[in-house]
Amino acid sequence: QLDGDKLRFTPRPPKDWTSFVIHYRYRETTYHITIRSGGESGLIGRFRLDGIEQVDQFLRLMDDHASHEVEIDLA
């Protein structure tokens, strides 16, 4: 869900999916988002942006003309 400059996640993948990838473009910036299943769908366990653990459970979008890796592990 896009909320201004924030992208919020409530993933509900099929039970037989172990992971999936989304390539999301925000203006001139690309986010490669990997979501890994681990239990209850929709509940985020770990959230990392470019390898750095994030405290917030959303992605603050920035237009820095770069490519970013996002990793979301479901709880």
Jmol script that loads the backbone (N, CA, C; Angstrom):
load data "model"
ATOM      1  N   GLN A   1       0.841  -1.163   0.000  1.00  0.00           N
ATOM      2  CA  GLN A   1       0.000   0.000   0.000  1.00  0.00           C
ATOM      3  C   GLN A   1       0.896   1.239   0.000  1.00  0.00           C
ATOM      4  N   LEU A   2       0.682   2.124  -0.958  1.00  0.00           N
ATOM      5  CA  LEU A   2       1.441   3.353  -1.056  1.00  0.00           C
ATOM      6  C   LEU A   2       0.750   4.423  -0.222  1.00  0.00           C
ATOM      7  N   ASP A   3       1.520   5.054   0.662  1.00  0.00           N
ATOM      8  CA  ASP A   3       1.010   6.094   1.557  1.00  0.00           C
ATOM      9  C   ASP A   3       1.982   7.273   1.489  1.00  0.00           C
ATOM     10  N   GLY A   4       1.790   8.157   0.508  1.00  0.00           N
ATOM     11  CA  GLY A   4       2.717   9.268   0.304  1.00  0.00           C
ATOM     12  C   GLY A   4       4.065   8.753  -0.159  1.00  0.00           C
ATOM     13  N   ASP A   5       5.108   8.937   0.670  1.00  0.00           N
ATOM     14  CA  ASP A   5       6.441   8.440   0.336  1.00  0.00           C
ATOM     15  C   ASP A   5       6.781   7.165   1.107  1.00  0.00           C
ATOM     16  N   LYS A   6       5.743   6.477   1.606  1.00  0.00           N
ATOM     17  CA  LYS A   6       5.939   5.223   2.346  1.00  0.00           C
ATOM     18  C   LYS A   6       5.239   4.087   1.608  1.00  0.00           C
ATOM     19  N   LEU A   7       5.915   2.939   1.587  1.00  0.00           N
ATOM     20  CA  LEU A   7       5.325   1.734   1.016  1.00  0.00           C
ATOM     21  C   LEU A   7       5.166   0.732   2.152  1.00  0.00           C
ATOM     22  N   ARG A   8       3.923   0.376   2.440  1.00  0.00           N
ATOM     23  CA  ARG A   8       3.613  -0.543   3.541  1.00  0.00           C
ATOM     24  C   ARG A   8       3.289  -1.922   2.958  1.00  0.00           C
ATOM     25  N   PHE A   9       3.636  -2.952   3.715  1.00  0.00           N
ATOM     26  CA  PHE A   9       3.483  -4.325   3.241  1.00  0.00           C
ATOM     27  C   PHE A   9       2.592  -5.141   4.166  1.00  0.00           C
ATOM     28  N   THR A  10       1.710  -5.918   3.567  1.00  0.00           N
ATOM     29  CA  THR A  10       0.936  -6.943   4.260  1.00  0.00           C
ATOM     30  C   THR A  10       0.886  -8.148   3.325  1.00  0.00           C
ATOM     31  N   PRO A  11       2.034  -8.809   3.142  1.00  0.00           N
ATOM     32  CA  PRO A  11       2.092  -9.907   2.177  1.00  0.00           C
ATOM     33  C   PRO A  11       1.289 -11.123   2.633  1.00  0.00           C
ATOM     34  N   ARG A  12       0.581 -11.701   1.702  1.00  0.00           N
ATOM     35  CA  ARG A  12      -0.182 -12.922   1.958  1.00  0.00           C
ATOM     36  C   ARG A  12       0.050 -13.905   0.804  1.00  0.00           C
ATOM     37  N   PRO A  13       1.271 -14.424   0.720  1.00  0.00           N
ATOM     38  CA  PRO A  13       1.566 -15.348  -0.377  1.00  0.00           C
ATOM     39  C   PRO A  13       0.869 -16.696  -0.163  1.00  0.00           C
ATOM     40  N   PRO A  14       0.682 -17.454  -1.245  1.00  0.00           N
ATOM     41  CA  PRO A  14       0.154 -18.810  -1.099  1.00  0.00           C
ATOM     42  C   PRO A  14       1.062 -19.625  -0.179  1.00  0.00           C
ATOM     43  N   LYS A  15       0.485 -20.560   0.544  1.00  0.00           N
ATOM     44  CA  LYS A  15       1.234 -21.345   1.532  1.00  0.00           C
ATOM     45  C   LYS A  15       2.402 -22.118   0.945  1.00  0.00           C
ATOM     46  N   ASP A  16       2.320 -22.509  -0.339  1.00  0.00           N
ATOM     47  CA  ASP A  16       3.398 -23.298  -0.923  1.00  0.00           C
ATOM     48  C   ASP A  16       4.525 -22.440  -1.514  1.00  0.00           C
ATOM     49  N   TRP A  17       4.430 -21.112  -1.422  1.00  0.00           N
ATOM     50  CA  TRP A  17       5.504 -20.226  -1.873  1.00  0.00           C
ATOM     51  C   TRP A  17       6.499 -20.028  -0.744  1.00  0.00           C
ATOM     52  N   THR A  18       7.771 -20.230  -1.031  1.00  0.00           N
ATOM     53  CA  THR A  18       8.800 -19.981  -0.012  1.00  0.00           C
ATOM     54  C   THR A  18       9.311 -18.543  -0.087  1.00  0.00           C
ATOM     55  N   SER A  19       9.246 -17.954  -1.281  1.00  0.00           N
ATOM     56  CA  SER A  19       9.665 -16.558  -1.449  1.00  0.00           C
ATOM     57  C   SER A  19       9.151 -16.043  -2.790  1.00  0.00           C
ATOM     58  N   PHE A  20       9.187 -14.726  -2.931  1.00  0.00           N
ATOM     59  CA  PHE A  20       8.899 -14.097  -4.208  1.00  0.00           C
ATOM     60  C   PHE A  20       9.564 -12.726  -4.237  1.00  0.00           C
ATOM     61  N   VAL A  21       9.730 -12.195  -5.457  1.00  0.00           N
ATOM     62  CA  VAL A  21      10.435 -10.929  -5.651  1.00  0.00           C
ATOM     63  C   VAL A  21       9.526  -9.950  -6.385  1.00  0.00           C
ATOM     64  N   ILE A  22       9.581  -8.708  -5.943  1.00  0.00           N
ATOM     65  CA  ILE A  22       8.859  -7.613  -6.582  1.00  0.00           C
ATOM     66  C   ILE A  22       9.893  -6.572  -6.989  1.00  0.00           C
ATOM     67  N   HIS A  23       9.814  -6.085  -8.195  1.00  0.00           N
ATOM     68  CA  HIS A  23      10.673  -4.989  -8.640  1.00  0.00           C
ATOM     69  C   HIS A  23       9.776  -3.759  -8.709  1.00  0.00           C
ATOM     70  N   TYR A  24      10.034  -2.803  -7.821  1.00  0.00           N
ATOM     71  CA  TYR A  24       9.175  -1.631  -7.690  1.00  0.00           C
ATOM     72  C   TYR A  24       9.967  -0.384  -8.069  1.00  0.00           C
ATOM     73  N   ARG A  25       9.410   0.401  -8.966  1.00  0.00           N
ATOM     74  CA  ARG A  25      10.082   1.621  -9.393  1.00  0.00           C
ATOM     75  C   ARG A  25       9.363   2.826  -8.803  1.00  0.00           C
ATOM     76  N   TYR A  26      10.133   3.679  -8.140  1.00  0.00           N
ATOM     77  CA  TYR A  26       9.617   4.925  -7.588  1.00  0.00           C
ATOM     78  C   TYR A  26      10.393   6.053  -8.262  1.00  0.00           C
ATOM     79  N   ARG A  27       9.748   6.749  -9.162  1.00  0.00           N
ATOM     80  CA  ARG A  27      10.375   7.779  -9.979  1.00  0.00           C
ATOM     81  C   ARG A  27      11.597   7.211 -10.693  1.00  0.00           C
ATOM     82  N   GLU A  28      12.808   7.617 -10.339  1.00  0.00           N
ATOM     83  CA  GLU A  28      14.021   7.134 -11.003  1.00  0.00           C
ATOM     84  C   GLU A  28      14.807   6.140 -10.135  1.00  0.00           C
ATOM     85  N   THR A  29      14.153   5.566  -9.145  1.00  0.00           N
ATOM     86  CA  THR A  29      14.799   4.639  -8.211  1.00  0.00           C
ATOM     87  C   THR A  29      14.094   3.292  -8.279  1.00  0.00           C
ATOM     88  N   THR A  30      14.885   2.209  -8.264  1.00  0.00           N
ATOM     89  CA  THR A  30      14.328   0.864  -8.315  1.00  0.00           C
ATOM     90  C   THR A  30      14.577   0.141  -6.995  1.00  0.00           C
ATOM     91  N   TYR A  31      13.534  -0.503  -6.496  1.00  0.00           N
ATOM     92  CA  TYR A  31      13.616  -1.320  -5.288  1.00  0.00           C
ATOM     93  C   TYR A  31      13.376  -2.773  -5.679  1.00  0.00           C
ATOM     94  N   HIS A  32      14.317  -3.640  -5.329  1.00  0.00           N
ATOM     95  CA  HIS A  32      14.185  -5.078  -5.560  1.00  0.00           C
ATOM     96  C   HIS A  32      13.790  -5.676  -4.208  1.00  0.00           C
ATOM     97  N   ILE A  33      12.546  -6.084  -4.103  1.00  0.00           N
ATOM     98  CA  ILE A  33      11.974  -6.497  -2.820  1.00  0.00           C
ATOM     99  C   ILE A  33      11.809  -8.013  -2.815  1.00  0.00           C
ATOM    100  N   THR A  34      12.513  -8.680  -1.903  1.00  0.00           N
ATOM    101  CA  THR A  34      12.390 -10.122  -1.729  1.00  0.00           C
ATOM    102  C   THR A  34      11.603 -10.384  -0.460  1.00  0.00           C
ATOM    103  N   ILE A  35      10.533 -11.150  -0.594  1.00  0.00           N
ATOM    104  CA  ILE A  35       9.701 -11.505   0.559  1.00  0.00           C
ATOM    105  C   ILE A  35       9.808 -13.008   0.748  1.00  0.00           C
ATOM    106  N   ARG A  36      10.200 -13.413   1.971  1.00  0.00           N
ATOM    107  CA  ARG A  36      10.366 -14.833   2.292  1.00  0.00           C
ATOM    108  C   ARG A  36       9.311 -15.255   3.310  1.00  0.00           C
ATOM    109  N   SER A  37       8.663 -16.364   3.024  1.00  0.00           N
ATOM    110  CA  SER A  37       7.660 -16.887   3.949  1.00  0.00           C
ATOM    111  C   SER A  37       8.338 -17.556   5.122  1.00  0.00           C
ATOM    112  N   GLY A  38       7.697 -17.474   6.275  1.00  0.00           N
ATOM    113  CA  GLY A  38       8.274 -18.106   7.443  1.00  0.00           C
ATOM    114  C   GLY A  38       7.223 -18.497   8.450  1.00  0.00           C
ATOM    115  N   GLY A  39       5.988 -18.178   8.189  1.00  0.00           N
ATOM    116  CA  GLY A  39       4.940 -18.496   9.154  1.00  0.00           C
ATOM    117  C   GLY A  39       3.654 -17.802   8.771  1.00  0.00           C
ATOM    118  N   GLU A  40       3.160 -16.984   9.675  1.00  0.00           N
ATOM    119  CA  GLU A  40       1.896 -16.294   9.461  1.00  0.00           C
ATOM    120  C   GLU A  40       2.034 -15.258   8.350  1.00  0.00           C
ATOM    121  N   SER A  41       1.212 -15.388   7.321  1.00  0.00           N
ATOM    122  CA  SER A  41       1.236 -14.419   6.235  1.00  0.00           C
ATOM    123  C   SER A  41       0.786 -13.062   6.743  1.00  0.00           C
ATOM    124  N   GLY A  42       1.468 -12.032   6.264  1.00  0.00           N
ATOM    125  CA  GLY A  42       1.098 -10.673   6.621  1.00  0.00           C
ATOM    126  C   GLY A  42       1.848 -10.114   7.811  1.00  0.00           C
ATOM    127  N   LEU A  43       2.493 -10.959   8.609  1.00  0.00           N
ATOM    128  CA  LEU A  43       3.235 -10.485   9.776  1.00  0.00           C
ATOM    129  C   LEU A  43       4.715 -10.427   9.441  1.00  0.00           C
ATOM    130  N   ILE A  44       5.291  -9.247   9.547  1.00  0.00           N
ATOM    131  CA  ILE A  44       6.698  -9.060   9.200  1.00  0.00           C
ATOM    132  C   ILE A  44       7.576  -9.337  10.407  1.00  0.00           C
ATOM    133  N   GLY A  45       8.555 -10.228  10.225  1.00  0.00           N
ATOM    134  CA  GLY A  45       9.499 -10.546  11.286  1.00  0.00           C
ATOM    135  C   GLY A  45      10.747  -9.693  11.195  1.00  0.00           C
ATOM    136  N   ARG A  46      11.380  -9.667  10.014  1.00  0.00           N
ATOM    137  CA  ARG A  46      12.590  -8.857   9.783  1.00  0.00           C
ATOM    138  C   ARG A  46      12.386  -8.043   8.522  1.00  0.00           C
ATOM    139  N   PHE A  47      12.935  -6.833   8.551  1.00  0.00           N
ATOM    140  CA  PHE A  47      12.804  -5.911   7.433  1.00  0.00           C
ATOM    141  C   PHE A  47      14.156  -5.230   7.249  1.00  0.00           C
ATOM    142  N   ARG A  48      14.800  -5.441   6.097  1.00  0.00           N
ATOM    143  CA  ARG A  48      16.123  -4.869   5.849  1.00  0.00           C
ATOM    144  C   ARG A  48      16.119  -4.068   4.546  1.00  0.00           C
ATOM    145  N   LEU A  49      16.808  -2.958   4.565  1.00  0.00           N
ATOM    146  CA  LEU A  49      17.015  -2.137   3.383  1.00  0.00           C
ATOM    147  C   LEU A  49      18.512  -2.054   3.152  1.00  0.00           C
ATOM    148  N   ASP A  50      18.951  -2.549   2.012  1.00  0.00           N
ATOM    149  CA  ASP A  50      20.382  -2.576   1.676  1.00  0.00           C
ATOM    150  C   ASP A  50      21.208  -3.206   2.789  1.00  0.00           C
ATOM    151  N   GLY A  51      20.678  -4.283   3.374  1.00  0.00           N
ATOM    152  CA  GLY A  51      21.383  -5.044   4.402  1.00  0.00           C
ATOM    153  C   GLY A  51      21.288  -4.475   5.806  1.00  0.00           C
ATOM    154  N   ILE A  52      20.615  -3.346   5.979  1.00  0.00           N
ATOM    155  CA  ILE A  52      20.507  -2.710   7.292  1.00  0.00           C
ATOM    156  C   ILE A  52      19.115  -2.945   7.859  1.00  0.00           C
ATOM    157  N   GLU A  53      19.087  -3.519   9.052  1.00  0.00           N
ATOM    158  CA  GLU A  53      17.819  -3.800   9.734  1.00  0.00           C
ATOM    159  C   GLU A  53      17.051  -2.497   9.949  1.00  0.00           C
ATOM    160  N   GLN A  54      15.764  -2.522   9.621  1.00  0.00           N
ATOM    161  CA  GLN A  54      14.908  -1.345   9.768  1.00  0.00           C
ATOM    162  C   GLN A  54      14.010  -1.510  10.986  1.00  0.00           C
ATOM    163  N   VAL A  55      13.841  -0.429  11.718  1.00  0.00           N
ATOM    164  CA  VAL A  55      12.975  -0.443  12.899  1.00  0.00           C
ATOM    165  C   VAL A  55      11.517  -0.361  12.468  1.00  0.00           C
ATOM    166  N   ASP A  56      11.239   0.521  11.502  1.00  0.00           N
ATOM    167  CA  ASP A  56       9.868   0.695  11.018  1.00  0.00           C
ATOM    168  C   ASP A  56       9.464  -0.486  10.147  1.00  0.00           C
ATOM    169  N   GLN A  57       8.186  -0.735  10.078  1.00  0.00           N
ATOM    170  CA  GLN A  57       7.662  -1.839   9.276  1.00  0.00           C
ATOM    171  C   GLN A  57       7.173  -1.349   7.916  1.00  0.00           C
ATOM    172  N   PHE A  58       7.786  -0.285   7.403  1.00  0.00           N
ATOM    173  CA  PHE A  58       7.444   0.232   6.089  1.00  0.00           C
ATOM    174  C   PHE A  58       8.714   0.704   5.400  1.00  0.00           C
ATOM    175  N   LEU A  59       8.615   0.915   4.099  1.00  0.00           N
ATOM    176  CA  LEU A  59       9.738   1.371   3.310  1.00  0.00           C
ATOM    177  C   LEU A  59       9.533   2.848   2.992  1.00  0.00           C
ATOM    178  N   ARG A  60      10.446   3.686   3.456  1.00  0.00           N
ATOM    179  CA  ARG A  60      10.395   5.101   3.110  1.00  0.00           C
ATOM    180  C   ARG A  60      11.065   5.259   1.752  1.00  0.00           C
ATOM    181  N   LEU A  61      10.278   5.641   0.764  1.00  0.00           N
ATOM    182  CA  LEU A  61      10.756   5.746  -0.604  1.00  0.00           C
ATOM    183  C   LEU A  61      11.571   7.018  -0.802  1.00  0.00           C
ATOM    184  N   MET A  62      12.669   6.888  -1.531  1.00  0.00           N
ATOM    185  CA  MET A  62      13.494   8.045  -1.861  1.00  0.00           C
ATOM    186  C   MET A  62      13.856   7.962  -3.333  1.00  0.00           C
ATOM    187  N   ASP A  63      13.974   9.092  -3.955  1.00  0.00           N
ATOM    188  CA  ASP A  63      14.312   9.141  -5.368  1.00  0.00           C
ATOM    189  C   ASP A  63      15.768   9.558  -5.509  1.00  0.00           C
ATOM    190  N   ASP A  64      16.681   8.610  -5.286  1.00  0.00           N
ATOM    191  CA  ASP A  64      18.109   8.902  -5.358  1.00  0.00           C
ATOM    192  C   ASP A  64      18.763   8.324  -6.615  1.00  0.00           C
ATOM    193  N   HIS A  65      17.941   7.885  -7.566  1.00  0.00           N
ATOM    194  CA  HIS A  65      18.412   7.365  -8.860  1.00  0.00           C
ATOM    195  C   HIS A  65      19.308   6.140  -8.694  1.00  0.00           C
ATOM    196  N   ALA A  66      19.120   5.398  -7.629  1.00  0.00           N
ATOM    197  CA  ALA A  66      19.922   4.205  -7.359  1.00  0.00           C
ATOM    198  C   ALA A  66      19.033   2.966  -7.385  1.00  0.00           C
ATOM    199  N   SER A  67      19.648   1.843  -7.095  1.00  0.00           N
ATOM    200  CA  SER A  67      18.941   0.575  -6.982  1.00  0.00           C
ATOM    201  C   SER A  67      19.115   0.077  -5.542  1.00  0.00           C
ATOM    202  N   HIS A  68      18.039  -0.365  -4.926  1.00  0.00           N
ATOM    203  CA  HIS A  68      18.083  -0.791  -3.525  1.00  0.00           C
ATOM    204  C   HIS A  68      17.536  -2.203  -3.368  1.00  0.00           C
ATOM    205  N   GLU A  69      18.112  -2.927  -2.409  1.00  0.00           N
ATOM    206  CA  GLU A  69      17.662  -4.278  -2.082  1.00  0.00           C
ATOM    207  C   GLU A  69      16.869  -4.230  -0.784  1.00  0.00           C
ATOM    208  N   VAL A  70      15.670  -4.776  -0.828  1.00  0.00           N
ATOM    209  CA  VAL A  70      14.811  -4.850   0.342  1.00  0.00           C
ATOM    210  C   VAL A  70      14.552  -6.323   0.624  1.00  0.00           C
ATOM    211  N   GLU A  71      14.714  -6.721   1.896  1.00  0.00           N
ATOM    212  CA  GLU A  71      14.451  -8.105   2.296  1.00  0.00           C
ATOM    213  C   GLU A  71      13.424  -8.084   3.415  1.00  0.00           C
ATOM    214  N   ILE A  72      12.359  -8.839   3.218  1.00  0.00           N
ATOM    215  CA  ILE A  72      11.306  -8.942   4.213  1.00  0.00           C
ATOM    216  C   ILE A  72      11.129 -10.422   4.551  1.00  0.00           C
ATOM    217  N   ASP A  73      11.315 -10.767   5.812  1.00  0.00           N
ATOM    218  CA  ASP A  73      11.085 -12.132   6.283  1.00  0.00           C
ATOM    219  C   ASP A  73       9.806 -12.127   7.091  1.00  0.00           C
ATOM    220  N   LEU A  74       8.873 -12.973   6.701  1.00  0.00           N
ATOM    221  CA  LEU A  74       7.615 -13.061   7.450  1.00  0.00           C
ATOM    222  C   LEU A  74       7.837 -13.832   8.737  1.00  0.00           C
ATOM    223  N   ALA A  75       7.116 -13.441   9.768  1.00  0.00           N
ATOM    224  CA  ALA A  75       7.271 -14.055  11.098  1.00  0.00           C
ATOM    225  C   ALA A  75       6.667 -15.438  11.115  1.00  0.00           C
TER     226      ALA A  75
END
end "model"
wireframe off; spacefill off
backbone 0.3
color backbone group
